[in-house]
Amino acid sequence: MDITRLLSILYPPGEPKQLTTFQEAVIRHPRGPAWVLAGPGSGKTEVLTVLALRLLYVENDPIQSIRVPPEALFITTFTEKAARNLEDRIAGMRARLISAEPALAAIDTSKLRVGTLHGLCNDLLQEFRAPNYQNVRLMDEFEQALFVREHLSLIKQPNAPQEIAFWSAFPWLFAPNQWQPSRPYAPNRWNSTNAMLRLLNRLVEDRVSILSLQAAGGQLAVLAGLYDEYVQHLVRNFRCDFPQLQSRFLDFLGTSLGRNFCEGDGTAANPGIQWVLVDEYQDTNPIQEAIYFSLARSSPHNLVVVGDDDQAMYRFRGGAVECMVTFDDACQVYLGIPRNQVAQYPLADNFRSHSGIVQFFGDYIGAFPVMQQAGARAPKAPIVSRKVIPQTYPAVGTITGASLPDLANRFARTVRGLVDNGIVNDPNECCLLLRSTRETPRNAAPYVVALGREGLAVYNPRNKAFMQQEEVQGILGALLAVVDPGRRYATDPANRRAIPPAEATMRAQYARLAAQFPQLASYISSSTAAIRASAGQPFGCQLQELLYYLLSLEPFSTWQQDPVRRVRMARLTKLLEGYASMPILDPATGLPRPNVNRGMLRASTQYLSEVHGAWLGSFYHLFLGYVTEAGFDDEEDEEVICPPGMVPVMTMHQAKGLEFPFVFVGHLGEGIRVSYSHELESLFSNYPTNPARQFPRPPAAERAEMDLIRQYYVAYSRAKYALILLGTRAHFRGQSVPLGAVRGWARRWSMPLE
């Protein structure tokens, strides 16, 4: 099959859906590195899918003489959901190809390496039995926090003068209400833990030279020592975190085993990696960049990256937009390919939005002097709307109010009107985007209240209210009723600091449920009797087993039929399982005690009907203390953007990659804030592992401004038919980043809806 035949099957002449010239150019990319600059709604997933199919199925063509074996194709996406979407698209298009050319069924696409980079690293290290990844448990963020809290000397055995001196070198890691260097005491242990996580993770993600930190002296040398200590604890405890996973995979690629994987041995069983396709490249970090270039080190270096630097939003997670902006520089550093020989393809056609919306966000991103500086953006063509939408109405509007509650009421009435007049088929077609969806007076609360008054239900999973839900509190309260039934441990003055304030609320929630559901109360009573009878011995029940039995009882069993409650209870189950898996260290050796974990319940020898005091202290402080302080988002069902009948209230990050018929964007008065991410970049950029690959970064304040501009660019580009800006009158009189670089800019563009 040649490429003309492939495209004629996938896009038959006469069908409305056809590739653009820009899209087809990417699909026909011959070989070598390619830089695909994809604007919002430009069909980049479609292009990646067809490019993968071309590599798999095309032969006897000027650009490709032989087919690429599925094992030789390495495709990464930013999220697991995006990976599944890509796999589904490949399967759907493959079915069309096989229908037209049955012989193609012999190519087994199940052997494709498709997924997130973390997932692929984990799978490959296990598949190739990499020596540095044998019998290792990969910890999620929650388990990593517990591990750091329990193992790292600075936090495990706090020393106030030493801690104050250390943290004073990194004060921007803490919010002002958490800790400041002027205070005569060190940060609390959970705040210290979270700050340490940021340091440890970014050291890996930014590819910081630990030897250079040691040579720098002072608290940077202390940090280098803490990093080495942490890595030693990971190795001794057979644990790994996500940044370290990438580091171990990069190390693996440098071994003879890894080189054999990348380069192949000429056999059909081991063809090596011949093509690397990367989606959402603007959110790549330096260590990921090094991995991709290592995978593509064999000539002709077939590395195709797709992304949009204007939509980079994840600097706070370690993403470095500079990887995308300077991809041509990276090709020269890693591969020795001159910048002008890197193929560059624009995807500038927008298939999502009304032309008025496209012109609005296009003008917006270009209105700022900071975005016009050399090196601020990758070179790209202006975005053009290809959406066939009648142009007879103003697609961009504003809603204003005298105050935030007044604005929220006007917004809610607008949504109610859209639903009642049949302009939208379902409330979930109207999306409210905010920087923060915490249900506080300055954030989402006024909107949620106003929508409720209009009889509109709200879907707001990132409201940081996971721990306030009755099913979560009820389960935790039931567990507490088993392990500390009389609250003796909780009320002991010696344990006061270990007891989270929410403990009483959890118990009250359980008491309310127990009064309504006698079977639940009976089970808790029988469990405490079993503990009493155990007399200091393990009583044959793990924490996880106790939890699973609780979930089989009312009301939890019925609540599992509710999709939102079910996902929450699954999240809590995962958290408890992660906690239960954590090793318990032997005080004498510092090594994990064999055959012992935190899920084992042992009755107290001193207090009948109570679990052993050491276990209780760990559960109260380590588990309950962390989950109540962490401010977890409510859990989301990855397969459901928003349930029917509900208005989605989302963060701008959450809406990335999504689209909605009507988009309302709030928080128009936001100002520029330099965060710990910008400070870490400024500090760590002085100590690169690879000095040849250093990013030309502007000052932190300018990077913060760019990030804010990009955040609202993403928000504005989600809308299909209408984009409505929500602001108080003071917002529209002012001059803030969300409204553009010129006073009155939004007014010139938008039409008031009132």
Buried (B, 14 or more C-beta within 10 A) or exposed (E): BBBEBBBEBBBEEEEEEEBBEBBBBBBBBEBBBBBBBBBBBBBBBBBBBBBBBBBBBBEEBEEBEEBBBBBBBBBBBBBEBBBBBBBEBBEEBBEEBBEBBEEBEEBEBEEBBBBBBBBBBBEBBEEBEBEBBEEBEBBEEBBBBBBBBBBBBBBEEBEEEBBBBBBBBBBBBBEEEBBEEEEEEBBBBBBBBBBBBBBBBBBBBBBBBBEBBBEBEEBBBBBBBBBEBBBEBBEBBEBBBBBBBBBBBBBBBEBEEBBEBBBBEEEEEBBBBBBBBBBBBBBBBBBBBBBBBBBBBBEEBBBBBBBBBBBBBBBBEBBBBBBBBBBBBBBBBBBEBEEEEBBBBBBBBBBBBBBBBBBBBBBBBBBBEBBEEEEBBBEBEEBBBBBEBEEEEBBBBBBBBEEBBBBBBBBBBBBBEBBEEEBBEBBBBBBBBBBBBBBEEEBBBBBBBBBEEBEBBBBBBBBBBBBEBBBBBBBBBBBBBBBBBEBBBBEEEEBEEBBBEBBBBBBEBBBBBBEEBEEBBEBBBEBBEBBBEBEEEEBEBBBBEBBEEBBEBEBBEEBBEEEBBBBBBBBBBBBBBBBBBBBBBEEEEEEBEEEBBBBBBBBBEEBBBBBBBEBBBBBBBBBBBBBBBBEBBBBBBEEBBBBEEBBBBBBBBBBBBBBBBBBBBBBBBBEBEBBBBBBBBBBBBEBBBEEEBBBEBEEBEBBBBBBBBBBBBBBBBBBBBBBBBBBBEEBBEBEBBBBBBEEEBBBEBBEEBE
